[in-house]
Amino acid sequence: MNLCKDLSILVLLLIVSLSLPAQNSVKSNDSPLKLPKSYVIQHTQQALKIDGGLNEVDWQKVQWTSDFVDIEGAKKPSPALKTKVKMLWNDSTLFIAARLEEPQVWATLMNHDDIIYYDNDFEIFIDPHGNGHNYFEIEINAFNKIFDLFIPKPYRNGGDALISWNVANLKSAIKVDGTINNPADVDKGWTIEMAIPLKSLYLGHPFKAPKEGSLWRINFSRVQWDTKISHGKNMKLKDASGKDLPEHNWVWSPQGLINMHYPEHWGYLQFSKNENTVFNLPYVERQKQHLWLIYKNQKKHHGKFGKYATNLKELGMNGQQNIEGKENLLQMQATDHQFTATIAVKGGKVIHLNEEGLLYFKK
């Protein structure tokens, strides 16, 4: 055995491997290739009383989600308090229930469309079409006050919230296991129950009730402020300059960064009318992940050079991708200020993603 020769070969291989560009992969915690969480939502024909009790048989049968985690994911400690969600649907309504562990239930905001996240709150983000645009946000506090918004496109892409939009015919209820705004005792928490009319989530689109296997993108967030008891009230902790300490953001499916407005990181909601349905990720969702990787790399390139890359090679990416045994062609057209990336299996639908984070299909 020639030890010197073997060491020389190992060093050469290491140098070559370090010099090769990464092919369509990223290692950051917010990687588009990292699958988000999923939930199979069961159909109900039972009349549900929206009172925060969750006493109906169908509520008892369906599973809770896993406990919420920090918005940035595993790189941050687990939340100090537990939060979980369960869901049901019928042909007209999406039902959402959430249970929040909380030793001091408090709230201050009393009006519709107040900025509810200035209180401890629970937030829902829904993208019925899964295209990264035209999504909805609903926030609620322990007083059962609602802040509802329609967002045409994410803030990162120049979007702005339409606060005047309201969830038509929304029903919601809060049940506090303890006493609200009473620091003298220790509470167990609060439960949210909400009935969201499906038609209210189809602004500008003809309403189509979900069918077996329909897939939405959805996520949930809990904003939690650090407080202390002062003069008989729960008061937010402040820093040396007198500003409120940053809030905690606990979520169902981790975003990988402190920003809920990255819809491509939200979880999957699969509709079913059959019990014991197992979540099945459609093939197109695997394809979309590779488009989101181009998007992410293009935004990094633009941030560094002030313009978009004109081809995949500049991004260190390969145009040929084997996804679950099928050959896919990745392509991109770009100028300094715009780009469109596409992916398709031969003979299949072409999926497009542009610089504004909009997904769409063309044959």
NUROSE-278252 format. One line per 2 residues: number of its first residue (from 1); their letters; for each residue x negated, y negated, z negated of N, C-alpha, C. Coordinates in steps of 0.001 Angstrom, whole numbers. Layout:
// residues N
NUM = A = X Y Z X Y Z X Y Z; ...
This chain:
// residues 363
1 = MN = -853 1206 0 0 0 0 -883 -1248 0; -705 -2160 950 -1491 -3391 1041 -717 -4501 360
3 = LC = -1054 -4765 -937 -304 -5739 -1729 -376 -7140 -1143; -1538 -7546 -669 -1705 -8893 -94 -835 -9066 1148
5 = KD = -788 -8002 1979 17 -8082 3207 1497 -8189 2869; 1932 -7378 1875 3348 -7415 1476 3745 -8774 921
7 = LS = 2865 -9384 111 3154 -10703 -445 3233 -11752 651; 2381 -11644 1659 2398 -12594 2767 3714 -12528 3519
9 = IL = 4225 -11305 3717 5495 -11120 4440 6644 -11723 3636; 6626 -11476 2299 7690 -12022 1456 7710 -13543 1479
11 = VL = 6523 -14153 1414 6438 -15612 1459 6959 -16140 2785; 6595 -15476 3889 7051 -15908 5216 8573 -15832 5316
13 = LL = 9149 -14715 4816 10603 -14564 4860 11299 -15644 4039; 10723 -15995 2882 11305 -17032 2044 11284 -18379 2740
15 = IV = 10176 -18704 3401 10071 -19979 4113 11089 -20055 5237; 11234 -18947 5994 12188 -18923 7105 13616 -19091 6585
17 = SL = 13951 -18362 5489 15321 -18445 4970 15656 -19835 4473; 14696 -20531 3869 14944 -21875 3371 15099 -22877 4486
19 = SL = 14515 -22592 5651 14566 -23535 6765 15818 -23395 7599; 16573 -22282 7435 17764 -22067 8248 18935 -22872 7711
21 = PA = 19752 -23496 8604 20925 -24229 8128 21990 -23282 7619; 22742 -23740 6618 23851 -22932 6112 24948 -22879 7158
23 = QN = 25459 -21676 7438 26463 -21499 8471 27854 -21430 7854; 28578 -22528 7971 29985 -22574 7560 30190 -22124 6116
25 = SV = 29325 -22589 5212 29501 -22251 3810 29088 -23422 2940; 29758 -23578 1819 29383 -24575 834 29451 -23927 -535
27 = KS = 28714 -24468 -1495 28655 -23874 -2824 29288 -24754 -3891; 29780 -25908 -3516 30354 -26802 -4514 31659 -26231 -5054
29 = ND = 32058 -26705 -6223 33247 -26189 -6883 34529 -26532 -6146; 34485 -27542 -5265 35679 -27922 -4510 35623 -27397 -3083
31 = SP = 34980 -26251 -2874 34848 -25674 -1546 36203 -25340 -947; 36460 -25736 307 37708 -25364 966 37825 -23855 1174
33 = LK = 36709 -23127 1108 36745 -21686 1317 37052 -20918 33; 37215 -21637 -1075 37587 -21019 -2333 39101 -21007 -2444
35 = LP = 39697 -19814 -2534 41152 -19711 -2534 41753 -20325 -3793; 42783 -21144 -3650 43505 -21664 -4820 44407 -20593 -5411
37 = KS = 45084 -20922 -6487 45992 -19972 -7114 47286 -19851 -6311; 48050 -18816 -6611 49287 -18567 -5875 50374 -18099 -6824
39 = YV = 51629 -18322 -6400 52790 -17935 -7204 53902 -17506 -6261; 54457 -16320 -6509 55620 -15854 -5754 56864 -16277 -6519
41 = IQ = 57651 -17153 -5915 58834 -17692 -6578 60051 -16840 -6229; 60772 -16393 -7266 61909 -15503 -7088 63208 -16286 -6876
43 = HT = 64072 -15714 -6063 65379 -16299 -5775 66350 -15987 -6907; 67236 -16932 -7213 68244 -16716 -8234 69627 -17066 -7702
45 = QQ = 70604 -16328 -8141 72003 -16660 -7864 72726 -17041 -9151; 71985 -17118 -10232 72560 -17463 -11520 72700 -18977 -11657
47 = AL = 73784 -19417 -12255 73965 -20836 -12535 73075 -21200 -13725; 72154 -22110 -13508 71218 -22490 -14555 71649 -23811 -15176
49 = KI = 71759 -23837 -16477 72077 -25066 -17192 70779 -25803 -17471; 70634 -27005 -16926 69388 -27765 -17069 69411 -28481 -18417
51 = DG = 68868 -27778 -19434 68882 -28315 -20795 67544 -28140 -21511; 66545 -27569 -20811 65243 -27348 -21431 65171 -26084 -22255
53 = GL = 66275 -25336 -22336 66307 -24139 -23167 65721 -22898 -22511; 65884 -22779 -21191 65398 -21617 -20422 65975 -20310 -20974
55 = NE = 67247 -20342 -21345 67847 -19186 -22007 68459 -18180 -21037; 68634 -18564 -19784 69291 -17684 -18833 68435 -16439 -18546
57 = VD = 69108 -15366 -18176 68431 -14087 -17918 67366 -14223 -16840; 67692 -14947 -15768 66727 -15072 -14667 65474 -15830 -15098
59 = WQ = 65617 -16830 -15967 64430 -17511 -16495 63595 -16537 -17323; 64244 -15690 -18084 63526 -14751 -18934 62765 -13712 -18117
61 = KV = 63279 -13385 -16949 62665 -12324 -16139 61400 -12774 -15412; 61342 -14047 -14999 60217 -14457 -14156 58987 -14784 -14990
63 = QW = 57834 -14613 -14380 56568 -14776 -15084 56139 -16235 -15166; 55413 -16525 -16234 54717 -17802 -16341 53449 -17747 -15489
65 = TS = 52989 -18920 -15081 51680 -19013 -14465 50608 -18742 -15526; 49374 -18629 -15088 48263 -18625 -16028 48183 -19998 -16693
67 = DF = 47509 -20060 -17837 47349 -21333 -18530 46559 -22320 -17678; 46896 -23594 -17831 46203 -24637 -17070 44721 -24674 -17442
69 = VD = 43936 -25215 -16514 42495 -25381 -16695 42139 -26841 -16458; 40893 -27200 -16710 40451 -28558 -16404 40530 -28790 -14899
71 = IE = 40835 -30021 -14505 41004 -30340 -13091 39764 -30020 -12265; 38569 -30092 -12881 37335 -29808 -12162 37006 -28326 -12112
73 = GA = 37761 -27514 -12836 37550 -26081 -12771 36633 -25537 -13852; 35979 -24425 -13524 35228 -23656 -14518 34017 -24386 -15069
75 = KK = 33563 -25436 -14387 32375 -26135 -14890 32689 -27002 -16104; 33958 -27134 -16450 34364 -27903 -17620 35041 -26981 -18653
77 = PS = 35027 -27359 -19937 35650 -26517 -20966 37146 -26330 -20733; 37652 -25240 -21257 39094 -24988 -21167 39850 -26027 -21990
79 = PA = 41057 -26403 -21578 41850 -27383 -22329 42088 -26954 -23775; 42201 -27934 -24636 42414 -27673 -26057 43838 -27201 -26337
81 = LK = 44776 -27556 -25453 46180 -27203 -25630 46672 -26447 -24398; 47560 -25484 -24610 48021 -24645 -23501 49184 -25300 -22751
83 = TK = 49191 -25059 -21435 50269 -25504 -20552 50529 -24392 -19547; 51789 -24125 -19247 52118 -23104 -18256 53441 -23454 -17583
85 = VK = 53677 -22835 -16429 54836 -23153 -15581 55480 -21860 -15102; 56784 -21908 -14873 57464 -20844 -14134 58475 -21495 -13207
87 = ML = 58878 -20778 -12139 59740 -21361 -11111 60779 -20367 -10616; 61894 -20901 -10141 62954 -20159 -9466 63465 -21011 -8304
89 = WN = 64244 -20385 -7414 64860 -21159 -6334 66163 -20509 -5914; 67045 -21347 -5364 68166 -20839 -4579 68172 -21594 -3258
91 = DS = 69154 -21408 -2425 69105 -21967 -1070 69205 -23487 -1038; 69479 -24110 -2183 69590 -25570 -2200 68647 -26250 -3189
93 = TL = 68007 -25475 -4083 67330 -26099 -5218 66033 -25381 -5576; 65035 -26182 -5955 63803 -25679 -6549 63870 -25951 -8046
95 = FI = 63766 -24899 -8853 63809 -25019 -10307 62394 -24863 -10869; 61995 -25807 -11708 60665 -25767 -12310 60800 -25919 -13817
97 = AA = 60110 -25057 -14554 60054 -25150 -16007 58595 -25205 -16434; 58315 -26008 -17431 56951 -26121 -17955 56999 -26149 -19469
99 = RL = 56031 -25503 -20086 55925 -25508 -21543 54557 -26058 -21929; 54564 -27109 -22745 53345 -27813 -23123 53140 -27715 -24635
101 = EE = 52063 -27067 -25033 51701 -27022 -26447 51231 -28400 -26884; 51777 -28895 -28020 51456 -30278 -28427 51785 -30483 -29905
103 = PQ = 50780 -30744 -30743 51049 -30963 -32168 51635 -32338 -32479; 51478 -33294 -31555 52034 -34629 -31741 52730 -35067 -30445
105 = VW = 54030 -34800 -30354 54789 -35202 -29161 55131 -36678 -29286; 54682 -37471 -28303 54967 -38907 -28346 55205 -39429 -26937
107 = AT = 55877 -40562 -26862 56108 -41253 -25588 56450 -42700 -25897; 56200 -43571 -24910 56512 -44993 -25081 57320 -45552 -23920
109 = LM = 57160 -45003 -22735 57755 -45594 -21527 59204 -45159 -21385; 60083 -46127 -21102 61524 -45902 -21192 62281 -46129 -19893
111 = NH = 61580 -46511 -18813 62283 -46882 -17580 61884 -45990 -16413; 62841 -45798 -15515 62551 -45070 -14281 61486 -45820 -13479
113 = DD = 60531 -45077 -12961 59417 -45607 -12159 58438 -46467 -12948; 58500 -46405 -14286 57339 -46858 -15045 56149 -45977 -14654
115 = II = 54940 -46475 -14884 53750 -45674 -14573 53606 -44638 -15678; 54259 -43506 -15481 54460 -42531 -16552 53154 -41928 -17063
117 = YY = 52128 -41862 -16233 50886 -41237 -16704 50142 -42107 -17722; 50654 -43300 -18039 50106 -44048 -19178 50534 -43410 -20505
119 = DN = 51564 -42563 -20460 51901 -41675 -21567 51310 -40300 -21270; 51294 -39416 -22274 51107 -38004 -21962 52236 -37599 -21010
121 = DF = 51893 -36886 -19955 52950 -36541 -19001 52693 -35196 -18344; 53687 -34763 -17546 53608 -33572 -16702 53905 -34016 -15280
123 = EI = 53114 -33531 -14315 53218 -34010 -12938 53333 -32843 -11962; 54146 -33056 -10936 54386 -32052 -9896 53980 -32657 -8544
125 = FI = 53249 -31894 -7743 52832 -32316 -6405 53289 -31257 -5414; 54063 -31673 -4410 54683 -30725 -3481 54435 -31145 -2035
127 = DP = 53899 -30229 -1238 53737 -30414 198 54515 -29302 897; 55805 -29544 1226 56636 -28475 1794 56147 -27955 3140
129 = HG = 55462 -28806 3901 55043 -28420 5248 53601 -27931 5301; 52858 -28128 4221 51489 -27630 4162 50548 -28267 5156
131 = NG = 50852 -29516 5575 50010 -30171 6587 49098 -31251 6016; 49115 -31415 4679 48231 -32389 4051 48752 -33813 4044
133 = HN = 49895 -34050 4688 50529 -35372 4724 51986 -35225 4281; 52636 -36371 4047 54071 -36399 3733 54403 -35494 2543
135 = YF = 53781 -35801 1424 54012 -34993 233 54626 -35833 -882; 54998 -35157 -1977 55796 -35772 -3026 55138 -35564 -4391
137 = EI = 55322 -36553 -5248 54813 -36478 -6613 55936 -36870 -7572; 56092 -36083 -8627 57099 -36361 -9659 56413 -36275 -11023
139 = EI = 56529 -37342 -11810 55949 -37376 -13147 57080 -37514 -14175; 56869 -36895 -15348 57890 -36958 -16390 57205 -37023 -17752
141 = NA = 57781 -37815 -18673 57239 -37880 -20032 58221 -37241 -21015; 57890 -37294 -22290 58707 -36622 -23304 60039 -37324 -23554
143 = FN = 60218 -38526 -23026 61510 -39215 -23059 62385 -38836 -21859; 61901 -37920 -21015 62619 -37519 -19806 62755 -38677 -18821
145 = KI = 61755 -39524 -18767 61729 -40617 -17796 60882 -40198 -16597; 61351 -40561 -15415 60786 -40059 -14159 60065 -41161 -13396
147 = FD = 58928 -40801 -12831 58212 -41628 -11858 58045 -40756 -10620; 58791 -41067 -9543 58764 -40233 -8341 58252 -41039 -7147
149 = LF = 57405 -40398 -6348 56726 -41079 -5245 56712 -40205 -4000; 56770 -40857 -2851 56510 -40211 -1562 55194 -40757 -1035
151 = IP = 54293 -39874 -639 52975 -40295 -154 52814 -39851 1296; 52838 -40781 2256 52748 -40409 3675 51434 -39729 4033
153 = KP = 50339 -40189 3432 49050 -39529 3619 48186 -39847 2399; 47196 -39014 2104 46409 -39209 883 45747 -40580 819
155 = YR = 45534 -41044 -403 44895 -42346 -620 43516 -42412 35; 42796 -41294 66 41452 -41274 653 41488 -41620 2137
157 = NG = 42659 -41408 2772 42826 -41680 4200 43585 -42978 4452; 43662 -43829 3439 44332 -45113 3603 45817 -45070 3337
159 = GD = 46320 -43983 2756 47737 -43885 2452 48126 -44720 1250; 49412 -44973 1121 49940 -45737 -1 51242 -45088 -447
161 = AL = 51529 -45138 -1731 52712 -44474 -2271 53960 -45305 -2036; 55043 -44634 -1656 56353 -45265 -1529 57101 -45036 -2841
163 = IS = 56979 -45991 -3752 57564 -45847 -5079 59083 -45998 -5039; 59605 -46664 -4031 61052 -46852 -3935 61787 -45552 -3612
165 = WN = 61048 -44529 -3147 61678 -43229 -2896 62058 -42578 -4216; 63256 -42005 -4259 63709 -41281 -5442 64160 -39884 -5052
167 = VA = 63999 -38932 -5973 64501 -37573 -5744 66014 -37614 -5895; 66714 -37602 -4794 68173 -37706 -4839 68767 -36525 -5607
169 = NL = 69631 -36843 -6570 70366 -35839 -7342 69470 -34931 -8189; 68312 -35438 -8554 67426 -34704 -9455 68092 -34505 -10819
171 = KS = 67923 -33311 -11385 68348 -33051 -12750 67125 -32635 -13566; 66991 -33192 -14768 65851 -32832 -15608 66261 -32902 -17072
173 = AI = 65566 -32131 -17889 65830 -32124 -19331 64544 -31818 -20075; 64464 -32340 -21293 63329 -32129 -22182 63840 -31520 -23483
175 = KV = 63137 -30518 -23969 63443 -29968 -25287 62169 -30016 -26119; 62209 -30783 -27200 61047 -30949 -28069 61140 -29963 -29223
177 = DG = 60093 -29173 -29397 60012 -28263 -30529 59291 -29008 -31652; 60019 -29862 -32317 59469 -30753 -33328 60247 -32052 -33302
179 = TI = 59580 -33163 -33580 60225 -34477 -33537 59326 -35445 -32787; 59924 -36149 -31829 59146 -37070 -31011 58825 -38350 -31789
181 = NN = 57599 -38834 -31604 57144 -40092 -32217 57245 -40086 -33746; 56920 -38939 -34314 56903 -38836 -35780 55568 -38224 -36213
183 = PA = 54543 -39038 -36424 53221 -38508 -36789 53193 -37805 -38141; 54261 -37945 -38941 54260 -37366 -40281 54364 -35845 -40260
185 = DV = 54826 -35271 -39129 54929 -33813 -39064 54075 -33263 -37928; 53992 -31951 -37856 53238 -31280 -36795 54233 -30573 -35883
187 = DK = 54203 -30912 -34604 55109 -30316 -33621 54471 -29081 -32984; 55307 -28294 -32303 54797 -27154 -31550 54608 -27487 -30073
189 = GW = 55451 -28394 -29546 55299 -28756 -28144 56591 -29225 -27528; 56610 -29299 -26192 57819 -29699 -25484 57965 -28899 -24198
191 = TI = 59218 -28688 -23825 59558 -27901 -22640 60296 -28783 -21643; 59935 -28633 -20385 60553 -29390 -19287 61328 -28415 -18414
193 = EM = 62528 -28803 -18020 63294 -28039 -17038 63802 -29011 -15984; 63619 -28643 -14729 63927 -29567 -13646 64571 -28831 -12476
195 = AI = 65578 -29449 -11876 66232 -28922 -10677 66061 -29953 -9561; 65266 -29604 -8564 64932 -30515 -7466 65683 -30073 -6212
197 = PL = 66626 -30883 -5714 67320 -30517 -4468 66331 -30404 -3310; 66371 -29309 -2603 65417 -29084 -1519 65542 -30138 -422
199 = KS = 66771 -30599 -173 66966 -31605 878 66203 -32889 587; 66009 -33192 -693 65316 -34429 -1048 63843 -34391 -662
201 = LY = 63328 -33204 -359 61920 -33042 -13 61706 -32926 1496; 62692 -33336 2270 62589 -33269 3727 62832 -34643 4333
203 = LG = 62171 -35623 3803 62294 -36998 4282 61795 -37090 5718; 62704 -37476 6630 62311 -37615 8027 62262 -36314 8788
205 = HP = 62603 -35214 8143 62597 -33908 8806 63967 -33253 8625; 64450 -32499 9600 65700 -31762 9410 65522 -30703 8331
207 = FK = 66526 -30579 7466 66406 -29639 6358 66527 -28200 6842; 65588 -27387 6398 65631 -25946 6627 65322 -25272 5304
209 = AP = 66286 -24507 4807 66060 -23813 3547 64924 -22808 3710; 64102 -22622 2684 63049 -21608 2766 63643 -20238 3062
211 = KE = 62860 -19409 3707 63272 -18036 3977 62231 -17089 3388; 62474 -15813 3500 61543 -14835 2953 60134 -15066 3510
213 = GS = 59190 -15298 2600 57808 -15498 3006 57408 -16930 3287; 58362 -17871 3242 58005 -19280 3450 56918 -19690 2460
215 = LW = 56009 -20566 2927 54861 -20937 2111 54760 -22446 2000; 54718 -22949 771 54487 -24366 488 53164 -24504 -245
217 = RI = 52657 -25727 -310 51542 -26051 -1187 52089 -26834 -2370; 51612 -26479 -3564 52131 -27096 -4784 51047 -27090 -5857
219 = NF = 51073 -28086 -6701 50203 -28079 -7865 50866 -28850 -8995; 50340 -28652 -10185 50878 -29285 -11383 49731 -29852 -12204
221 = SR = 49988 -30988 -12826 48961 -31638 -13627 49566 -32102 -14952; 48762 -32035 -15981 49142 -32574 -17287 48127 -33642 -17669
223 = VQ = 48607 -34852 -17888 47748 -35945 -18370 47856 -35994 -19883; 46708 -35922 -20546 46682 -35876 -22009 45677 -36900 -22533
225 = WD = 46159 -37805 -23382 45315 -38854 -23946 44857 -38472 -25347; 43630 -38818 -25684 43147 -38665 -27061 43756 -39767 -27923
227 = TK = 44299 -39366 -29070 44986 -40332 -29940 44573 -40144 -31393; 44946 -41118 -32190 44819 -41029 -33638 46087 -41626 -34245
229 = IS = 46354 -41262 -35481 47516 -41822 -36178 47090 -43102 -36877; 47754 -44199 -36518 47435 -45497 -37105 48723 -46279 -37328
231 = HG = 48938 -46724 -38553 50141 -47495 -38898 51420 -46753 -38510; 51405 -45447 -38721 52602 -44654 -38467 52887 -44370 -37008
233 = KN = 51896 -44573 -36121 52080 -44330 -34691 50897 -43539 -34129; 51149 -42857 -33016 50068 -42228 -32269 49472 -43271 -31326
235 = MK = 48234 -43629 -31557 47561 -44671 -30794 46417 -44071 -29991; 46263 -44512 -28745 45170 -44028 -27902 43819 -44454 -28470
237 = LK = 42855 -43557 -28401 41499 -43888 -28808 40854 -44800 -27772; 40022 -45706 -28230 39393 -46679 -27339 37876 -46617 -27464
239 = DA = 37188 -47103 -26415 35730 -47158 -26463 35280 -48458 -27131; 33977 -48686 -27129 33421 -49854 -27826 33906 -51173 -27250
241 = SG = 34294 -51163 -25964 34757 -52389 -25323 36257 -52613 -25495; 36934 -51655 -26135 38369 -51794 -26357 39231 -51149 -25291
243 = KD = 38616 -50480 -24304 39386 -49804 -23255 39783 -48406 -23721; 40936 -47940 -23228 41364 -46578 -23538 40302 -45585 -23068
245 = LP = 40042 -44573 -23883 39164 -43497 -23438 39799 -42788 -22242; 38992 -42252 -21333 39567 -41566 -20163 40494 -40427 -20590
247 = EH = 41553 -40243 -19828 42502 -39181 -20108 41921 -37820 -19713; 42483 -36763 -20283 42198 -35407 -19827 43171 -35088 -18686
249 = NW = 42688 -34326 -17716 43538 -33885 -16610 43478 -32363 -16548; 44586 -31735 -16918 44661 -30272 -16931 45632 -29825 -15853
251 = VW = 45253 -28828 -15069 46020 -28463 -13880 46212 -26951 -13797; 47159 -26570 -12943 47367 -25139 -12679 46239 -24606 -11802
253 = SP = 46117 -25121 -10592 45073 -24672 -9668 43995 -25751 -9602; 42767 -25447 -9988 41736 -26495 -10104 41464 -27201 -8776
255 = QG = 41270 -28513 -8869 40999 -29332 -7696 39508 -29368 -7348; 38656 -29143 -8342 37219 -29213 -8111 36651 -30607 -8256
257 = LI = 37519 -31592 -8404 37129 -32983 -8603 38281 -33685 -9305; 38010 -34866 -9875 39049 -35565 -10633 39899 -36385 -9668
259 = NM = 40764 -35697 -8947 41651 -36333 -7968 42689 -35308 -7534; 43948 -35571 -7822 45014 -34646 -7420 45380 -34779 -5955
261 = HY = 44930 -35848 -5307 45404 -36144 -3957 44494 -35554 -2877; 44128 -34296 -3108 43471 -33459 -2107 44385 -32248 -1897
263 = PE = 45426 -32388 -1075 46450 -31335 -978 45912 -29988 -527; 44771 -29987 159 44205 -28715 614 43713 -27859 -548
265 = HW = 43602 -28440 -1737 43172 -27691 -2909 44345 -27202 -3760; 45556 -27580 -3406 46713 -27177 -4204 46966 -25678 -4062
267 = GY = 47749 -25135 -4996 48085 -23728 -4951 49115 -23414 -3873; 49341 -22121 -3698 50324 -21638 -2722 51595 -21200 -3453
269 = LQ = 52745 -21584 -2889 54048 -21177 -3404 54740 -20355 -2317; 54899 -19059 -2567 55511 -18154 -1592 56927 -17808 -2035
271 = FS = 57908 -18077 -1172 59315 -17838 -1492 59691 -16386 -1190; 60501 -15811 -2087 60931 -14429 -1877 62308 -14204 -2496
273 = KN = 63078 -13336 -1853 64358 -12891 -2399 64275 -11448 -2896; 63081 -10886 -2850 62876 -9509 -3266 62034 -9447 -4536
275 = EN = 62453 -8665 -5491 61681 -8526 -6720 60374 -7793 -6447; 59380 -8071 -7269 58067 -7411 -7209 57311 -7686 -5909
277 = TV = 57643 -8806 -5231 56884 -9189 -4043 55473 -9595 -4445; 54500 -9098 -3705 53097 -9431 -3946 52690 -10553 -2997
279 = FN = 51969 -11537 -3514 51558 -12653 -2675 50711 -12168 -1505; 51014 -12711 -334 50280 -12360 879 49868 -13643 1587
281 = LP = 48566 -13876 1684 48080 -15089 2324 48146 -14933 3845; 48927 -15770 4523 48994 -15679 5986 47629 -15925 6626
283 = YV = 47421 -15291 7755 46130 -15404 8441 45788 -16848 8784; 46807 -17628 9151 46538 -19017 9545 45938 -19821 8407
285 = ER = 46235 -19427 7165 45667 -20151 6029 44162 -19903 5925; 43719 -18709 6287 42284 -18438 6351 41637 -19296 7437
287 = QK = 42323 -19434 8560 41793 -20263 9643 41678 -21728 9207; 42734 -22207 8528 42735 -23602 8087 41560 -23905 7164
289 = QH = 41157 -22927 6360 40042 -23147 5441 38775 -23570 6194; 38560 -22995 7372 37367 -23344 8144 37480 -24753 8737
291 = LW = 38702 -25162 9054 38889 -26551 9506 38622 -27523 8365; 39076 -27167 7162 38823 -28051 6018 37339 -28140 5695
293 = LI = 36587 -27089 6009 35143 -27149 5806 34501 -28138 6778; 34991 -28152 8029 34513 -29162 8986 34850 -30560 8471
295 = YK = 36091 -30729 8005 36527 -32034 7480 35599 -32506 6369; 35335 -31626 5424 34491 -31972 4281 33087 -32377 4753
297 = NQ = 32523 -31581 5646 31166 -31874 6132 31121 -33142 6976; 32184 -33401 7744 32239 -34627 8535 32308 -35863 7622
299 = KK = 33075 -35785 6548 33161 -36920 5629 31809 -37178 4959; 31090 -36115 4630 29747 -36285 4068 28817 -36926 5092
301 = HH = 28906 -36475 6336 28065 -37010 7409 28355 -38490 7627; 29646 -38834 7645 30035 -40234 7847 29557 -41105 6687
303 = GK = 29638 -40566 5476 29164 -41322 4330 27673 -41580 4363; 26930 -40666 4950 25472 -40790 5001 24995 -41626 6177
305 = FG = 25627 -41441 7357 25129 -42075 8577 26042 -43164 9131; 27237 -43334 8546 28160 -44357 9022 28902 -43974 10275
307 = KY = 28834 -42728 10662 29549 -42237 11845 29722 -40731 11719; 30662 -40190 12512 30905 -38758 12500 29919 -38035 13410
309 = AT = 29633 -36784 13075 28828 -35939 13949 29615 -35641 15216; 28920 -35520 16330 29597 -35298 17608 29722 -33822 17966
311 = NL = 29064 -32937 17206 29177 -31513 17479 28936 -30729 16189; 29325 -29468 16216 29223 -28632 15023 27776 -28375 14615
313 = KE = 26895 -28323 15587 25485 -28051 15286 24912 -29115 14358; 25316 -30370 14559 24843 -31446 13683 25262 -31225 12229
315 = LG = 26356 -30483 12051 26858 -30194 10702 26302 -28884 10158; 25433 -28224 10941 24902 -26933 10527 25933 -25834 10561
317 = MN = 26902 -25935 11498 28007 -24991 11550 28041 -24249 12867; 28650 -23084 12829 28713 -22187 13979 30112 -22205 14573
319 = GQ = 30226 -22268 15887 31529 -22307 16549 32219 -20971 16647; 31496 -19894 16438 32091 -18561 16471 32239 -18052 15044
321 = QN = 33466 -17707 14665 33717 -17235 13315 34547 -15958 13329; 34053 -14948 12635 34803 -13711 12477 35584 -13795 11173
323 = IE = 36898 -13842 11279 37763 -13950 10105 38630 -12706 10037; 38368 -11880 9051 39102 -10633 8847 39109 -9777 10107
325 = GK = 37953 -9697 10744 37790 -8824 11902 38228 -9403 13229; 38694 -10650 13237 39115 -11301 14477 38169 -12452 14797
327 = EN = 37765 -12521 16069 36872 -13589 16502 37656 -14880 16715; 37214 -15950 16073 37834 -17262 16187 36859 -18244 16805
329 = LL = 37408 -19147 17599 36595 -20200 18197 36878 -21518 17489; 35825 -22089 16894 35890 -23403 16282 35347 -24426 17265
331 = QM = 36086 -25511 17476 35629 -26571 18368 35876 -27926 17731; 35184 -28926 18220 35354 -30267 17665 35091 -31316 18740
333 = QA = 35952 -32299 18785 35741 -33480 19617 35630 -34678 18684; 34667 -35561 18954 34432 -36651 18003 33858 -37883 18682
335 = TD = 34206 -39026 18119 33532 -40293 18400 32892 -40732 17080; 32327 -41911 17057 31727 -42396 15814 32756 -42527 14694
337 = HQ = 34032 -42795 15060 35029 -43130 14047 36219 -42180 13999; 36275 -41188 14870 37395 -40250 14876 36872 -38850 15208
339 = FT = 37633 -37848 14768 37321 -36485 15205 38571 -35621 15099; 38602 -34577 15906 39614 -33532 15811 38903 -32197 15908
341 = AT = 39154 -31343 14942 38596 -29997 14938 39714 -29007 15211; 39398 -27922 15910 40397 -26905 16235 39846 -25520 15950
343 = IA = 40768 -24603 15717 40413 -23198 15556 41510 -22352 16169; 41128 -21246 16795 42115 -20365 17414 41501 -19000 17682
345 = VK = 42350 -17981 17551 42034 -16663 18080 42427 -16681 19548; 41716 -15933 20387 42022 -15901 21813 43489 -15554 22037
347 = GG = 44192 -16443 22752 45605 -16231 23043 46543 -16673 21942; 46006 -17161 20821 46842 -17566 19694 47074 -19058 19647
349 = KV = 47841 -19492 18672 48097 -20911 18495 46816 -21632 18099; 46681 -22855 18584 45527 -23680 18240 45914 -24567 17062
351 = IH = 45137 -24509 15997 45372 -25335 14819 44424 -26517 14874; 44962 -27715 14662 44184 -28948 14737 44083 -29585 13355
353 = LN = 42967 -30242 13088 42792 -31063 11892 41996 -32294 12290; 42535 -33494 11965 41836 -34714 12367 41193 -35425 11179
355 = EE = 40581 -36576 11462 39821 -37289 10429 40700 -37846 9317; 42021 -37880 9532 42935 -38343 8486 43462 -37187 7625
357 = GL = 42942 -35992 7853 43367 -34855 7058 44744 -34334 7407; 45165 -34518 8665 46470 -34039 9127 46287 -32742 9906
359 = LY = 46997 -31692 9460 47014 -30409 10153 48224 -30334 11081; 48017 -29793 12281 49146 -29582 13189 48793 -28493 14189
361 = FK = 49838 -27942 14824 49669 -26841 15749 49961 -27271 17172; 49246 -26633 18098 49556 -26739 19518 49319 -25376 20161
363 = K = 50144 -25018 21142 49961 -23746 21824 48774 -23831 22778
